[in-house]
Amino acid sequence: MTKIGTDRRGFLRIFAAILVFLFCSQQAFPRQAKVADKPVVKPGIDVLRSRGFDILKGKRVGLITNPTGVSSTLEQTVDILHRAPGVKLVALFGPEHGVRGDAEGGKLVDSFNDSQTGLPVYSLYGRTRKPTRDMLRGIDVLVYDIQDIGVRSYTYISTLGLAMEAAAENNVTFVVLDRPDPLTGTRVEGTMLDPKFKSFIGAYQIPYVYGMTAGELAEMINMEGWLQNGVKCNLVVIPMEGWKRSMWWDETGLPWVPTSPHIPHATTPMFYVMTGLLGELGTANQGVGYTMPFELVGASWVDGEKLADYLNSRNLAGVIFRPLSYRPFYFDTSGSRFLGVQVHVIDSEKLNMTAVQVNVLDALQRLFPEKDIFARAKPERIGSFDKAAGSSDLRRALQSRRSVEEILRDIDRERAPFMIERGKYLLYD
């Protein structure tokens, strides 16, 4: 073969590779959103610093945070406040997963001294979940800076409310450094909470996906009288600059820091909504233990081809399902061979996460009745499912084989009053 022929073939291979790369890139970003070259959103900590830490000057400050408490350039809020002139940072408080974010979900976290600052770190996911009078002794201002995922069952908002309650009871000002909702501020979906099912994974009468930032939700909790005994704290929200409600995370230009061990990417909250309730049951796997947490649905007894065909026949907007087999390599399913599907989001703008969630649960019930995902679950896991869902209504509807369409209509009707109340607390366009 001549050198010219060899070069030509090499060029064609490179050209083909470029085309494949471009095609895959478009699939990875189905909305075709332009990723910002630099942050277009300034989170609350950046805004506070640009204001010279005005509201903290001369104050003794406690900080509730974890690794997600960072500036737009990934400086830890702990370090920023520790160095801030005129600010006396005196204590740190850590939620579930701890201040350093390395504790497994549901595992209690101990209090300790921070190795870098020497400050005491009080756990809010250990012997107590609410700051005590002793913890708050000598503190003037309690600052909250944690990135959330916009889902009711994620426990950081429960920590938020309990801390606000403690601040009110101890005459401590409460400051929220606001951050984006990675599910956008427009998505409001899912089941409402029945107060009888109130728990740490469902503390407030809000939908499963509530479409609010932590600052907005804090305002609602405070003004709606949801704190114990109807107390109200002296609440100050430091709003973001540049954030629009329609923004997905990739449009903010901000780096993503995992909010917990199984939320590694900014897109993971979408999948958490679509499969997270299934994980409460413990009778099938949702990808936890493998490299794609919440992106998979599987079990040793699932027929992946059958499940994928059925779910794809439902023509759910913005999503397709691919059959696969996988072996989780950590957690309590390590070494088991699972068959199932991978959830692929192809258009996040059209996606209805709740519709996917209900269809997945319904499909497992209908296609594999002999492996009933509810009948085989332990009583405590059924309790966890109902608490996460907000009531027993969804479970009972699925067990009685009500149609998915009926279930989704009921869910939408229940959410209507919240939408009216929510409007009063929105801080951004």
Phi, psi and omega in degrees: 000139180286162179297322180297318179296320179296316180297320181297316180295320178298318179298316180297321178296317179295316180299317179297320180297321179296318179298317178298317180299315180296320178297314180295325179296320179294325178291326181290332179236073187297339178279349182058037178286144178275121178284131184293144177291330177215162183305131174260351179245133174256113178292170185306321182295323177295319180294317179300317180294321179294338178270006179072025179057036190309313186283352180254353183301130178073012183251153170268123194243136167253144185234122172264117186201178173204189184301341180282349178282083184224159174281179179293345177251020174069024170280134180292135176302325176306310183291322180299312181288328179296327181266349188297127180296134178080002180248132180250096177280121188242343182201151176242150179228135182243137178275196172306142184080351173084167179299325181266356172075019186252008180266140181294147179304133178085351181271136180293148184241135180274160172275153182196184175254133181293129186291333184273322183255343184078002183283149173293138177245114181264130179279133172254021174217050180222238180294336176221151177248004181231131179305132180273169178301320180295319179298325185267000182300126179083001179265131179267323185225133176250119184256137179244120177220090181220134175282126179255179180241003174079022181237133186301323186282354177280125200282354182297327180287335174291319175298318177306309183295318180295323179292321176299319179299314179296322179297318179297318183288338184246015177056045178248131176292140181244125183242128174254122172271109193284155181217161181294154168271116184293347175266014186074168177263012180251338182281116175230112189217163164092181186289148173274159177272127169277125183307334179294343182252019180300136181200184179289341175257019176186082190264340189227154182280073180228160177291165179303319172244113194254354171062040180219151172282169178299322179295317179295316180296321178300318177299318181293314178303316184292313188277337179275359179074030183277348175286153184305135181063017177069018181294157176233137178265164172280092189262133174232122176256125173267104186286160173287166169242134175093354183274135175245148185299331184281353188288130163274167188300319184295345178272349180279337185078001181274145174289148178264129172250127181309129182280341174195168186305331183254016171238070188283337186233161179293340178273345185300323178306326176301313183288327176303318179293323186283335184227355187299321180297324178302320181297336179294334185281326181076011180255354173210165185253146179241026176098347176292128187106349178239187185278355183232069181302131177071001179264356184237157170226120183198167175193166180295336185262000182278140169265104186299318179297316181295317181293316180297315180299317182294311182295322177293329178291344179282349177053050180286130185295135171080007186211146171225163185236137181239129178291147178199167170236150182203160177236108174302144183240010169206178183074194189279000180251012186304130175091346180284142176265120181249146171246147181174215183225153167257137178271122178248119175274121181252345177203098184291337179290328181268348188294133169248101186296323181293321177299319177296313181304310183292321179295322178296312180298317179296319181297317179297322178293315186284321185278332184229061185298331180290346178246036185323115186292339178268316183297328182272353181283145177291151183306320180292331178285325174299318178300319178295319178300312182296320179295318179293320179288336179103348177187180176269000186299314182297313180301313182295323178295319179291320180293329180273003177064034171296152182291149178302321181299317178295317180300314182293325177296318179296319179299316180296319181297318183295334186276344188303312180299324179299320183300325180290313182293321182303324184303334182288343189245008181282130185258350187230155178280000000 
